[in-house]
Amino acid sequence: MRFVDTHCHLEQAEFESDREEVIRRAAEQEIVIITSAISTENYERNLLIAQNHENVYASLGLDPMFHTQVEKAAQGIHDHSSEIIAIGETGLDHYRERDHAERLKQETAFVKMIGLSKELGLPIQVHSRSAGAAALLVLQKNDAQSVHMHAFDGKAGLARNSSKNLGYYFSIPTSVVRSPQKRKLVKAVALDRLLLETDSPVLSPNREVRNEPSNLPIALRNVASILGRDVEEMREIILENTLRLYTGIGET
């Protein structure tokens, strides 16, 4: 194992035609994958993908837009807690949801997932699109532990404070190659809280092409360049960070 793609979605339809080849290409580069289901309909498929591949681990969560599934999601996570290494993704989405009442329902579901994360002792992968400050506030109010902010699009100062003072982890996606905001994020996050992700099939280095886990080294090279560090040194630091948070890698 040389890398961990801490967040992607192998269960999604975009991989239906070549999922085995996608996983094989990642394995050839010694990339371990955490695949995250975001709706209860995909839980079984996601778990099966992980069960059938040594380099794939599963996370179960709930996209904020599916907050009405929260009770079913919580039950599914409980039922499969021994088969997963994280809860997520879950959180808030103020980009797609503008209605205040619906945002409050998202928050209620998010709080339940935070509680479940603490109860089961599992890291929580947080979605916070256009809701960075709000999501961080909910996490802090509810004393969230082992927090992984995925593809954070908020202000760099928030990431700096949360990583250094609260110990939250932030994953840098492959889209860092074309995102000034993500480049600022790299510089802001505490070095011992940096992770990598692809968020496949989205956030590709090339906006027009489907993303996949084998692209993860692109993110690493960009992070190393931004920080002025040796690529291999940066790989070792990020891998150590990842295994510190995701203690279930190698155990499930």
N, C-alpha and C positions, 0 to 999 in steps of 0.2 A: 504493500500500500504506500503510494507516494502522495496521493491527493484524496480529498473528500469533497465531492459536490454536495454541499450541505442542504441544498433545496432545489428540487425539480419535480416534475409531474409525469413520470413514465406511464401512468395509468391512463393518460388522456388520449383521445382519438387520433391526435396527430402522429402517434407512434404505432398505430394499429398495424400498419403494413410492414414495418421493419424494426419492431421493438427489439428482437433478438440481436440484430446487427448493431443497433445503437448501443446496447449493453455490452456487446463484444468489443466494439471500438473503445469504449471506456476501459474495459478490463485490460486491453492490450497496453494501455498507458498507466496501469495500476491505479485506476481511479475507483474509489468506493463511492457509492451513490446513496443518498437519502431521498426517497421518493415520497411525496406528500399528497395524500388524497384530501380534496377540499369539499367533497359532498359525500353523504352517507351511501349514495348509490354506487360509489366507486371503492368503498372500503375493501370489499372482498377481492376485487381485482388487484388492488394495490398490494394487499397482503400476499396474494398468490405470486405476484411478480417477485417480491422479496424472498419468499420461500423457495423459489425456483432458481435463484441466482446468488452465488456466494458473495458477490461484490455489491449487493443491493440490500438496503435496510428500509423499513417502512415507518412512516409517520402518518397519523390520522388526525384530521382537523376539520375545520368548517370555515369556508369562505364567508366573510361578513354578510354578503348578500343572501346567504342561505340560512340566516339566523333562526328561521322558523323550525329548522331541523335540529335545534340544539339539544333537546332531550334525547332524541334518537341517536345523535352523535355521541353524547355523553355515555349512553348505554353501550354503544359499539366500542368506544374507547376502553371502557371498563372491561368488556368481554374479551378484548384482544390485547390487554395491557402487557401481557408477557411476550407479545409478538412484535411490539413496536419500540422504538428508541426515542420517540418524541411525540408531542402533541402539536398539531399545526398542519397547515397554517391556520391561524385564527386572529381576530383583531377587529380593526375598524377600517371602513372604506368611505371616505367623505368625497371621493372623486365621482364615484358612480351613484352614491346616495346623497341627495341634497335635502331630503325631508327630515326635519328635526326629530319627529316622533320615531321615524324608522332608524335614525342614528342612535337614539336611546335604546331601541331594541337590540341593535348591534352591540352596544356596550353591555347590556345585560347578559347576552350570550358570551361575550368576551370574558366577563367577570367569572362566569361559570367555568369556562375553560381554564382560566388562571387557577381557580380553586382545584380543579381536577389535576392540573399539572403539579401542584403542591402536594395533593393527596397521594398521587402515584409516584412522586419523585422523578418526574420526567421533564426534560427541557421543553420550553414552549417556543414555537416558531411564530413570530408576530408579523402580520400583514397590517400596514398602516398607510395606505395610499392617500395622499393629501390629508393625513390625519396624524402626522408624526408626534406633534406636541400632545394631542389628545390621548393617543395610545400610550405614550410614556407616562402621562399623568395617571391613567387607569392602572397601569402596571405598578407604579410606585404606591398608589393608594391601597392596593391590594397585596402589597408585599410579595410581588412575584419573584420567583427564584429561577435561576438557570434560563435567562431570557436571551433569545436569539432574534434580533430585529432583521428581517429579511428584506432586501432591496429597499432599504430606507430612503425615502425621497424628501425627508425634512431637512431642516437647517443643520449645517455642520456643527454649530455650537451645541445643539441638543445632543448630537451623537457624542461629541467630546465629553460633555458632562456626564452623560449616562454610562459611557464606557469606563471612564476614569473613576467616577464617584459611586456608581451603582453596580459596576461589574457586568453590564449588559454587553453581549456580543453583537457584532454587526457584520453581515456577509456582503462582500463586494461582488456584484454580478458581472458577467461577461460583457454587458453593455457599457462597462467603464471605458471601453475604447472610444465611445462616441458620446459620452455624457459628462459635461463639465461638473454637474452636481455630484456625480459619483466620484470624480477625481478629487473634489474637495472633501468628500466623505473619507476617502482613503487617508488623507492627511490629518483628519480630525480624530479618528478613532484611535484609542490606546492600542499600541502595538500588540499587546497580549490579549486583545479582544477582537482581532481581525480574523474573519473567516472568508471563504470563497463559495460562490454558488453560480449556477447557470440559470436557474428558474426556467429551464427547458419545459415546454417548447418555445417560450418567449424570451425576451431580453437578449437576443442574439447579437454577436459582434457586428453582424450585417443585418440590418433591420428587415431586409427582404427575404431572408433565409431562415428556415426553422432552426432553432437552437437545439443542441444536444450536449450531454455531459462531457463528451470528448473534447469540447471546446474549453474546458476549465483552465488548462495551462495558459490560455490567452489572457485570462483575468490575472493569473499569477504574474506573468511577465509585465503586465501593465502596472500592477501594484508595486512590484519591485522597482520599476523605472520611476514611478511617481515619488517613491520614498528614497530613491538613490541607493538601493541596496542590491546585493548580489542575489540573483534569482534562486539559487539553491539554498542560500541562507534564509530567504523569505519563505521558501517552500517548507523548510523545517520548522520555522516559527509558527506558520499558519497550521501545519499539521498538528503540532503540539497543542496549539489553542483548541483545535477542533476535538481532539481526543480528550482534552480536559473537560469540555462541555458534554460531548456525546460519549459518555462512559459505556454505553451499551454496544458500541461498535466492537465486534469480536466476541460478543456474549450471547446475542439472541440466536 
